[in-house]
Amino acid sequence: MNLAEKYLSIRKCSEQICEPLQTEDYVVQPIADVSPPKWHLGHTTWFFETFILEPFLVNYQVYNEDYNFVFNSYYETVGNRVIRTDRGNLSRPSVNDVYQYRAYVDEAMVNFLSAEISSEINDLLVLGFNHEQQHQELLLTDIKYILGNNPLFPVYSDKKSEIKSQENEALGMLTVKDGIYEVGYEGKEFCFDNELNRHKVYLSEFMISLSLVSNEDYIAFINDGGYQDFNYWHAEGWDWVKTNKIISPMYWFEIDGKWFNYTLKGLHEVNPKQPVTHISYYEAYAFASWKGMRLPTEFEWEIAARNFNWGERWEWTESAYLPYPGFNKAPGAIGEYNGKFMVNQKVLRGASIATPEGHSRITYRNFFHPHLRWQYTGIRLAK
């Protein structure tokens, strides 16, 4: 597959995610953390136009001068933008306009990639591929939030499963001996800058579960009063529980004494054997505390992950999102990609069923604020 084919393949995946949607679904923004699907489609297009076509394609004409303001996400270097909370107010450009914008940029990109490109452009292109794949995961989870907060609980797709295997099968815990280990990306393929530089860490002996916490395990926590006992929670987490009246994972509803959850296939009774999902860091910590255990650090996770299956859920770790030794931000707008967010966030490791194929690595460092849970987040215990 050449670069143009790779480009079109990735771009097509974004549009395929949106195929089950009605036009009205493209515009909704229920909360600040969820962007309208139309905005995702426009933003990923803007990325290629802004960082590749404008600077490198001679005589390129931007599709619409206003789109830099509309579809810039957080790049201060590139100029002013619509604030995040107002993305749902963008009734214009229309959904049809955004698809025309995608077609315009795609045609220009394919023509551009028919000629030889420099290593600098190639690096930007690969970053663009990975950027769009990140947004494909966000796109699917944002769509789930939009539909899951519709009182009718509409089905996204009868064919989209939220698990890779039918049951959480692995049992027991893995023991990892103490010692000095190396963590961080090593290789010549693509990685994000926050995965660098590879460095040594000392780990004390620890044990880590071979399986994710199941719905059945989590229901036991609920039934034992886990959401009513402050002893299991950080003070900040306990305030979050009380302020928001949290009593269960996101998308869970108790109906006639049974737990149901909203899935991409609609509202169904909770499967006790499947891994619990849509969990905040606060809840993950509280559950681990209830079990008399803890969450692994991101370094423990990385060393141990070679010995267990991962990729069903993003797994909360006990690690703050911080730079690795020797981390340097790239100059210009690209330097705003990861480094500016290294404060007040927790690292998640692994991947999820929403992660595009080929977009996961054992060194991948995802990161979110502790209260967020609209992504496919889960729990793996350690001690």
C-alpha positions in Angstrom: 0.0 0.0 0.0 1.6 3.3 -1.1 1.1 6.6 0.9 -1.9 7.8 -1.1 -3.6 4.5 -0.6 -2.8 4.5 3.1 -4.1 8.0 3.4 -7.4 7.2 1.7 -7.8 4.0 3.7 -7.5 5.9 7.0 -9.8 8.7 5.9 -12.4 6.2 4.8 -12.5 4.6 8.3 -13.6 7.9 9.8 -16.5 8.2 7.4 -17.5 4.5 7.9 -17.8 5.2 11.7 -20.4 7.8 10.8 -22.4 5.7 8.3 -25.1 4.7 10.9 -25.8 8.3 11.9 -28.8 10.5 11.0 -28.0 14.0 10.0 -29.2 15.4 13.3 -26.7 13.2 15.2 -23.7 15.0 13.6 -24.3 18.3 15.4 -25.0 17.3 19.0 -22.6 18.3 21.8 -24.1 17.2 25.2 -21.0 18.1 27.2 -17.8 20.0 26.7 -15.7 16.7 26.5 -17.8 15.4 23.6 -17.3 17.0 20.2 -20.0 16.7 17.4 -19.2 14.1 14.8 -19.3 16.8 12.1 -16.5 18.7 14.0 -14.3 15.6 14.1 -14.6 15.1 10.4 -13.8 18.7 9.7 -10.9 18.9 12.2 -9.0 15.9 10.9 -9.3 17.4 7.4 -8.1 20.8 8.6 -5.0 19.0 10.1 -3.9 17.8 6.7 -4.8 21.1 5.0 -3.0 23.2 7.6 0.1 21.2 8.2 0.8 19.7 4.8 -1.1 21.3 1.9 -0.8 25.0 2.9 3.0 25.0 3.6 4.2 22.5 1.0 1.8 22.4 -2.0 2.6 25.3 -4.3 -0.4 27.5 -5.2 -2.7 25.5 -2.9 -6.0 27.4 -2.2 -7.6 26.7 1.1 -11.2 25.4 0.9 -12.6 28.1 3.1 -10.8 30.8 5.0 -13.2 30.5 8.0 -12.4 26.9 8.6 -9.2 27.5 10.4 -11.2 29.3 13.1 -13.9 26.6 13.1 -11.8 23.5 13.1 -8.6 24.4 15.0 -8.7 22.5 18.2 -6.1 23.8 20.6 -3.2 25.0 18.5 -2.3 28.5 19.8 0.4 28.7 17.1 -2.1 28.5 14.3 -4.5 31.2 15.5 -7.9 31.9 17.1 -10.5 29.2 17.2 -14.1 28.5 18.3 -14.0 27.5 22.0 -14.5 23.9 22.7 -17.8 24.3 24.5 -19.3 26.0 21.4 -18.6 23.3 18.8 -22.2 22.2 19.1 -23.4 25.6 18.1 -22.0 25.2 14.6 -25.1 24.5 12.6 -23.0 25.9 9.7 -20.9 24.6 7.9 -23.5 21.9 7.2 -22.8 18.2 7.3 -22.8 18.2 3.5 -20.3 21.1 3.5 -18.0 19.2 5.7 -18.1 16.1 3.4 -17.4 18.4 0.5 -14.4 19.8 2.4 -13.1 16.3 3.0 -13.4 15.5 -0.7 -11.6 18.7 -1.7 -8.7 18.1 0.6 -8.5 14.4 -0.2 -8.2 15.1 -3.9 -5.4 17.6 -3.2 -3.6 15.2 -0.9 -3.7 12.3 -3.3 -2.3 14.5 -6.1 0.3 15.8 -3.7 1.3 12.3 -2.7 1.7 11.2 -6.3 5.1 12.9 -6.3 8.1 12.2 -4.1 8.0 13.8 -0.7 10.7 14.7 1.8 11.3 13.0 5.1 9.9 16.0 6.9 6.6 15.8 5.0 6.5 12.0 5.5 6.9 12.5 9.3 4.0 15.0 9.2 1.9 12.7 7.1 2.4 9.8 9.5 1.5 12.0 12.4 -1.6 13.0 10.5 -2.5 9.3 10.1 -2.2 8.7 13.8 -4.0 11.9 14.6 -7.0 10.9 12.5 -6.9 7.4 14.2 -7.0 9.1 17.6 -10.1 11.0 16.5 -11.7 7.8 15.2 -11.7 6.5 18.7 -13.0 9.8 20.1 -15.5 9.9 17.3 -17.0 6.5 18.2 -17.0 7.2 21.9 -18.5 10.6 21.4 -21.2 9.1 19.2 -22.0 6.6 22.0 -22.3 9.5 24.5 -24.6 11.4 22.1 -26.9 8.4 21.6 -26.6 7.1 25.1 -27.9 10.3 26.5 -30.9 10.3 24.1 -33.9 9.2 26.1 -34.8 6.6 23.4 -31.4 4.9 23.8 -31.2 4.4 20.0 -29.0 1.6 18.5 -25.8 2.7 16.8 -25.2 -0.6 15.1 -26.3 -4.2 15.7 -23.0 -5.3 14.3 -20.7 -3.3 16.6 -19.5 -5.4 19.6 -18.0 -3.8 22.7 -15.9 -6.9 23.5 -13.2 -8.9 21.7 -13.9 -12.1 23.6 -17.1 -13.4 25.3 -15.7 -13.7 28.8 -12.9 -12.3 31.0 -11.2 -15.7 31.1 -7.7 -15.3 32.5 -7.4 -16.0 36.3 -4.9 -15.3 39.0 -2.1 -12.9 39.3 1.4 -12.5 37.8 4.4 -11.9 40.0 7.1 -9.6 38.6 10.4 -9.7 40.4 12.1 -6.5 41.6 14.9 -5.1 39.5 15.9 -2.4 37.0 13.8 -2.4 33.8 13.7 -0.3 30.7 10.5 1.5 29.6 9.6 3.8 26.8 9.5 3.3 23.0 12.3 1.6 21.2 12.3 1.2 17.5 12.2 3.1 14.2 8.4 3.1 13.5 6.1 5.8 14.6 5.5 6.8 18.2 4.3 9.9 19.9 6.8 12.2 21.6 5.4 11.4 25.1 6.6 7.8 24.7 10.3 9.0 24.5 12.9 8.7 25.8 13.5 5.1 26.7 14.9 5.0 30.2 15.5 2.8 33.2 13.2 2.4 36.2 13.5 0.4 39.4 10.5 -1.7 40.4 9.9 -3.4 43.6 8.4 -6.9 43.4 4.7 -6.7 42.6 1.7 -8.8 41.5 -0.7 -7.8 38.8 -4.0 -9.4 37.8 -4.1 -11.3 34.5 -7.6 -10.2 33.9 -9.6 -7.0 34.0 -12.2 -6.4 36.7 -15.5 -7.8 35.6 -19.0 -6.4 35.8 -19.8 -9.1 38.4 -16.9 -8.0 40.6 -18.0 -4.4 40.3 -21.6 -5.2 41.2 -20.3 -6.7 44.4 -18.6 -3.4 45.2 -21.9 -1.5 44.5 -23.9 -4.0 46.6 -21.4 -3.7 49.5 -22.1 0.1 49.6 -18.9 1.1 47.8 -20.4 4.4 46.6 -21.6 5.2 50.2 -18.4 4.6 52.1 -15.9 7.5 52.1 -13.1 5.3 53.4 -12.5 3.9 49.9 -12.2 7.2 48.1 -9.8 10.0 47.7 -11.3 13.2 49.2 -11.6 14.7 45.7 -13.2 11.5 44.4 -15.7 11.5 47.3 -16.6 15.1 46.6 -17.2 14.0 42.9 -19.4 11.1 44.0 -21.6 13.3 46.3 -21.7 16.3 44.0 -22.7 14.3 40.9 -24.8 11.7 42.8 -22.7 8.8 41.2 -24.0 5.3 42.1 -22.7 3.2 39.2 -20.5 3.2 36.1 -21.6 5.5 33.2 -24.5 4.2 31.1 -25.7 1.9 33.9 -29.4 1.9 35.0 -31.1 -0.1 37.7 -34.5 -1.3 36.4 -36.7 -3.6 38.5 -33.7 -4.6 40.6 -31.5 -5.5 37.7 -28.6 -3.6 36.2 -28.8 -2.6 32.5 -26.3 -0.7 30.5 -26.4 1.3 27.3 -24.2 -0.2 24.6 -23.7 0.5 20.9 -26.3 -2.2 20.3 -28.8 -0.3 22.6 -29.9 -0.9 26.2 -29.2 -4.4 27.5 -28.9 -6.2 30.8 -25.3 -6.0 32.1 -23.3 -9.1 31.3 -21.6 -10.1 34.6 -18.6 -11.7 32.9 -17.6 -8.8 30.7 -15.0 -6.3 31.8 -16.5 -3.3 33.6 -16.1 -0.1 31.5 -16.7 3.6 31.5 -15.1 4.0 34.9 -13.4 7.1 36.2 -10.0 7.0 37.9 -11.8 7.9 41.2 -13.9 4.8 40.8 -11.0 2.6 39.8 -9.1 3.7 42.9 -12.0 3.2 45.2 -12.7 -0.3 43.9 -9.0 -1.3 44.3 -9.1 0.1 47.8 -12.3 -1.9 48.6 -10.5 -5.0 47.4 -7.5 -4.3 49.6 -5.3 -3.7 46.5 -4.2 -0.9 44.2 -3.8 0.2 40.6 -0.5 -0.6 38.9 1.9 2.2 37.9 2.3 2.8 34.2 5.8 1.3 34.4 4.6 -1.8 36.2 1.9 -2.2 33.5 4.3 -1.8 30.6 6.7 -4.5 32.0 4.0 -6.9 32.9 1.8 -6.4 29.8 3.9 -8.8 27.7 2.5 -11.6 29.8 -1.2 -10.9 29.7 -3.8 -10.0 27.1 -4.7 -6.3 26.8 -6.6 -4.1 24.4 -10.2 -4.5 25.6 -10.3 -1.4 27.8 -8.0 1.6 28.5 -6.6 0.8 31.9 -6.2 3.4 34.6 -2.8 3.5 36.3 -1.6 5.1 39.4 0.9 7.3 37.5 0.6 11.0 36.9 1.0 12.1 33.3 4.5 13.5 33.3 7.4 13.9 30.8 10.0 11.2 30.5 13.7 12.1 31.2 15.0 14.1 28.2 11.6 15.0 26.8 11.6 17.9 24.4 8.7 19.6 22.7 9.0 20.0 19.0 9.1 23.6 17.7 5.9 25.2 16.4 2.4 23.9 16.5 3.5 20.2 16.5 5.1 20.8 19.8 1.6 21.6 21.3 0.5 18.0 20.7 1.3 16.3 24.0 3.6 18.3 26.3 1.2 21.1 27.1 -1.2 18.6 28.8 1.3 17.1 31.2 -0.5 18.4 34.4 -3.3 17.1 36.5 -4.0 14.0 34.5 -3.6 10.3 35.0 -2.0 7.8 32.5 -4.0 5.0 31.0 -2.4 2.1 29.2 -3.4 -0.4 26.7 -6.2 0.2 24.1 -9.9 -0.4 23.8 -12.4 -1.9 21.4 -12.7 1.6 19.9 -9.0 1.9 19.1 -8.3 1.5 15.4 -6.4 -1.5 14.2 -2.7 -0.9 14.2 -2.9 2.1 16.5 -2.0 0.5 19.8 1.5 -0.1 21.3 2.7 -1.4 24.7 4.4 2.0 25.2 1.3 4.1 24.2 0.5 6.7 26.9 -3.1 7.8 27.0 -4.1 10.4 29.5 -7.3 11.9 31.0 -8.5 13.9 34.0 -9.5 11.6 36.9 -13.2 12.2 36.6 -13.6 11.4 33.0 -15.2 8.1 31.9 -16.8 8.4 28.5 -14.0 6.5 27.0 -13.8 2.6 27.2 -11.9 2.7 30.5 -11.5 -0.3 32.8 -9.6 -1.6 35.9 -6.7 -4.0 36.4 -5.6 -4.6 40.0 -2.1 -4.8 41.4 -0.5 -5.3 44.9 
